[in-house]
Amino acid sequence: MILGIDISKRYFDATLRHAGGQTSYARFANEPSGIETLLGWLSEQGVQSLHACMEATDLYWEAVAERLYGQGYTVSVVNPARIKGFALSQLRRNKTDKQDSAVIAAFCAALTPPAWQPLSETQRTLRALERHRDDLLQMLTQQKNRAASSKDPNVLASLQRILDNLQQELAQVEQQIADLVAQNETLRQHKALLCSIKGIGAITAHKLMAEFNDLPHYASARAAAADAGLTPAHYESGDTVRRKPKLAKIGKAAIRRILYFPAITAMRFNPILRPFAERLRQRGKPEKLIIAAVMRKLLHIAYGVLKHRSPFDPNWRCAHPTPT
């Protein structure tokens, strides 16, 4: 059986496609009691094997997905853009929560998206700490900007106390991240491999391990770059329409943000990416395109060192020439 789930913050709609073609629909509260009610409803429907599919909408889907996974059901978490494209291909004219759950179920039945697996407890903690660190940095920037524009001594004193507390919290969180990585053998090895790449430091390595923990499990470096939205999108039609290629940006925006400044560093110091960027400049490519290309190459290298469990070697191509 196929289950399509459309999830929002307060509730989720579920459409169950039976083997005979008929469907059943119900709405549940997006809270632990509502998820348990869903499981009871599935039992009443005679469900034994199930493929549940839902969109990756914020973090509202995680509790539902984990509970279904824990029951032994197959769960797929899909990019909302794929569902939207599928709905357009089906000429769906109405958009309601009930209709959306039916579209997700139809998408799952037609395309059988890959199964999702939950993060380990360590991965979950690392991701939560990294995202909390980003929030603290954002708050620090906001308060520093306020302090720079304020003239009142009372306000300045208050802001300084806030800044001191934020700096202290940031230091504690960064230490927690470092300790977590140091205590886990896999994370420790991955960090060492990533930090062997010129342009990637400890902070970037932590972020990549948190947000792209399955990087070495992709079928190819190109597939990983595509999932990060770092592949070029071409637009051509007939003999006259030839638009300039640009980044597809259909994928994990967080990875693009993570790699931007490391790519700029790699353009200066990485023995492979520095000449690569220079060749693009000599061909007249704009700087923005060069940075994007270096970001993609940097992700390719990161994929390679993790996939093959081997530190970065700038002379690898010389030792392993491409067969002719």
C-alpha positions in Angstrom: 0.0 0.0 0.0 1.0 3.6 -0.6 0.5 6.5 1.9 0.8 10.1 0.8 1.2 12.6 3.7 0.9 16.4 3.4 2.3 17.9 6.5 1.9 21.3 8.1 2.9 22.6 11.6 -0.4 21.8 13.3 -1.7 18.7 11.4 -1.1 16.4 8.5 -3.4 14.9 5.8 -3.0 11.3 4.8 -4.3 9.5 1.6 -3.9 5.7 1.6 -3.9 4.0 -1.8 -5.1 0.4 -1.4 -3.9 -2.5 -3.6 -7.3 -2.5 -5.4 -7.1 1.1 -6.4 -9.5 2.6 -3.9 -8.3 5.3 -1.5 -8.9 6.3 2.1 -8.4 9.7 3.6 -8.0 11.1 7.2 -6.5 14.1 9.0 -4.4 13.9 12.2 -2.8 16.4 14.6 0.9 16.8 14.1 1.8 15.8 17.6 2.7 12.5 19.3 -1.0 11.5 20.0 -1.9 12.3 16.4 0.9 10.1 15.1 -0.2 7.2 17.3 -3.8 7.8 16.0 -2.4 7.5 12.4 -0.8 4.1 13.3 -4.1 2.9 14.7 -5.9 4.1 11.6 -3.4 2.2 9.4 -4.0 -0.9 11.4 -7.8 -0.6 11.0 -7.2 -0.3 7.2 -5.5 -3.7 7.3 -2.0 -2.3 6.4 0.8 -4.7 6.6 3.5 -3.4 4.2 3.5 0.3 3.4 5.5 2.8 1.5 4.9 6.3 3.0 5.9 9.4 1.2 6.0 13.0 2.4 7.6 16.4 1.5 10.7 17.8 3.2 8.8 20.7 4.7 10.8 22.5 7.3 11.2 20.1 10.2 7.5 19.2 10.6 7.9 15.9 8.9 10.6 14.4 11.1 8.5 13.0 14.0 6.0 11.4 11.6 8.8 9.9 9.4 10.7 8.5 12.4 7.6 6.9 13.9 6.6 5.2 10.7 10.2 4.1 10.1 10.2 2.7 13.6 7.2 0.6 12.7 9.1 -1.0 9.9 7.4 0.9 7.1 9.4 2.2 4.1 9.5 6.0 4.2 10.5 8.5 1.5 11.1 12.2 2.1 11.0 14.1 -1.2 12.0 17.6 -2.4 8.7 19.6 -2.7 9.8 20.8 -6.1 9.5 17.2 -7.4 5.9 16.9 -6.1 5.0 20.3 -7.6 6.4 19.2 -11.0 4.5 15.9 -10.8 1.2 17.7 -9.9 1.7 20.0 -13.0 2.3 17.0 -15.2 -1.0 15.6 -14.0 -2.8 18.8 -14.8 -4.0 19.1 -11.2 -6.2 22.3 -11.0 -7.1 22.2 -7.3 -4.8 22.7 -4.4 -6.0 21.6 -1.0 -4.4 19.7 1.8 -6.4 16.6 0.9 -5.6 16.9 -2.8 -1.9 17.4 -2.0 -1.8 14.2 0.0 -3.4 12.4 -2.9 -0.8 13.9 -5.3 2.0 12.7 -3.0 0.6 9.2 -2.9 0.2 9.2 -6.7 3.8 10.4 -7.0 5.1 7.7 -4.7 3.2 5.0 -6.6 4.4 6.2 -10.0 8.1 6.9 -9.3 8.9 4.9 -6.2 11.3 7.4 -4.6 14.3 6.1 -2.6 13.9 5.1 1.0 14.8 7.5 3.8 16.8 6.6 6.9 16.9 8.6 10.1 20.1 10.2 11.4 22.0 8.4 14.2 21.8 10.1 17.6 25.3 11.4 17.1 24.5 12.9 13.7 21.3 14.4 15.1 23.2 16.1 17.9 25.9 17.4 15.5 23.3 18.9 13.2 21.4 20.5 16.1 24.6 22.0 17.5 25.8 23.3 14.2 22.5 25.0 13.4 22.4 26.4 16.9 25.9 27.8 16.4 24.7 29.5 13.2 21.8 31.1 15.1 24.1 32.4 17.8 26.4 33.9 15.2 23.4 35.6 13.6 22.3 37.0 16.9 25.8 38.2 17.6 25.9 40.1 14.3 22.5 41.7 15.0 23.5 42.9 18.5 26.9 44.1 17.2 25.1 46.2 14.6 22.8 47.6 17.2 25.7 48.5 19.5 27.5 50.2 16.6 24.5 52.5 15.9 23.5 53.2 19.5 24.6 56.3 21.5 22.9 55.8 24.8 25.3 54.5 27.5 22.6 52.5 29.2 21.6 50.7 26.0 25.3 50.1 25.2 25.9 48.6 28.6 22.9 46.3 28.1 24.0 45.3 24.7 27.6 44.6 25.9 26.2 42.2 28.5 24.1 40.4 25.8 27.2 40.2 23.6 29.3 38.8 26.4 26.7 36.1 27.1 26.4 35.2 23.4 30.1 34.9 23.1 30.2 32.6 26.1 27.4 30.5 24.7 29.1 30.3 21.3 32.3 29.2 22.8 30.5 26.5 24.8 28.6 25.2 21.7 31.8 25.1 19.6 33.5 23.1 22.3 30.6 20.7 22.4 30.9 20.2 18.7 34.6 19.6 18.9 34.2 17.1 21.7 31.4 15.3 19.9 33.5 14.9 16.8 36.6 13.9 18.7 34.7 11.1 20.6 33.2 9.5 17.5 35.6 7.5 15.3 33.7 8.0 12.1 33.3 11.7 12.5 36.9 12.0 13.6 38.1 10.2 10.4 35.8 12.2 8.1 37.0 15.5 9.7 40.7 14.5 9.1 40.0 13.6 5.5 38.0 16.8 4.8 40.6 19.0 6.5 43.3 17.5 4.3 41.8 19.5 1.4 43.3 23.0 1.0 40.3 25.4 1.5 38.4 23.3 4.0 39.0 23.9 7.7 37.5 22.5 10.9 34.4 24.7 10.9 33.6 23.8 7.2 34.3 20.1 7.9 31.9 20.2 10.9 29.2 21.8 8.8 29.6 19.4 5.9 29.4 16.4 8.2 26.3 17.9 9.8 24.4 18.9 6.7 25.7 16.4 4.1 26.4 13.4 6.3 25.5 11.0 3.5 27.9 12.5 1.0 30.1 9.4 0.6 27.1 7.3 -0.1 26.1 9.0 -3.4 26.6 7.1 -6.6 28.9 9.7 -8.0 30.4 13.1 -7.3 28.2 14.5 -10.0 25.1 13.2 -8.3 26.2 14.8 -5.0 26.8 18.1 -6.8 23.4 17.9 -8.4 21.7 17.4 -5.1 23.5 20.5 -3.8 22.3 22.5 -6.7 25.8 23.1 -8.0 25.4 21.8 -11.5 24.8 24.2 -14.4 21.4 24.6 -15.9 21.3 25.1 -19.7 18.4 26.8 -21.6 18.4 26.3 -25.3 15.5 26.3 -27.8 15.8 26.0 -31.6 18.6 27.8 -33.3 18.2 31.2 -31.8 17.6 30.9 -28.0 20.9 30.4 -26.2 20.7 31.7 -22.7 23.8 31.7 -20.5 24.1 28.7 -18.2 23.5 29.3 -14.5 23.5 27.3 -11.3 20.4 25.0 -11.1 20.0 25.8 -7.4 17.6 22.9 -7.1 18.9 21.2 -4.1 20.5 21.8 -0.7 21.0 25.5 -0.4 22.8 25.0 3.0 25.6 23.2 1.2 26.0 26.1 -1.3 26.3 28.5 1.7 28.8 26.3 3.4 31.1 26.0 0.4 31.1 29.7 -0.8 33.9 31.1 1.4 36.0 27.9 1.3 35.9 28.0 -2.5 37.3 31.6 -2.4 40.1 30.3 -0.1 40.7 27.3 -2.3 41.1 29.6 -5.4 44.1 31.1 -3.7 45.8 28.1 -1.9 44.5 24.8 -3.4 47.1 23.4 -5.8 44.4 22.0 -8.1 41.7 24.6 -7.8 44.0 27.7 -8.1 45.1 26.9 -11.7 41.5 25.7 -12.5 40.2 29.1 -11.5 42.9 30.9 -13.4 42.1 28.9 -16.6 38.5 30.1 -16.3 39.6 33.7 -15.9 41.8 33.5 -19.0 38.7 32.3 -20.9 36.9 35.4 -19.8 34.5 33.8 -17.4 32.9 36.1 -14.8 34.1 35.8 -11.2 30.7 34.6 -10.0 30.7 31.7 -12.4 34.3 30.9 -11.4 33.4 30.7 -7.7 30.4 28.4 -8.5 32.7 26.2 -10.6 35.2 26.0 -7.8 32.5 25.2 -5.3 31.4 22.3 -7.4 35.0 21.0 -7.8 35.6 21.4 -4.1 32.5 19.2 -3.4 33.8 16.7 -6.0 37.1 16.5 -4.1 35.4 16.2 -0.7 33.3 13.3 -2.1 36.4 11.6 -3.4 38.4 11.7 -0.2 35.4 10.4 1.8 34.4 7.8 -0.7 37.9 6.4 -1.0 38.9 7.1 2.6 42.1 8.7 1.4 43.5 12.2 2.2 43.6 14.8 -0.5 46.5 14.2 -2.9 47.1 17.0 -5.5 49.4 14.5 -7.5 46.7 11.8 -7.7 46.0 12.4 -11.4 49.7 12.2 -12.2 49.9 8.8 -10.5 46.6 7.6 -12.0 46.5 8.9 -15.6 43.2 8.7 -17.5 43.3 5.6 -19.8 43.4 6.4 -23.5 
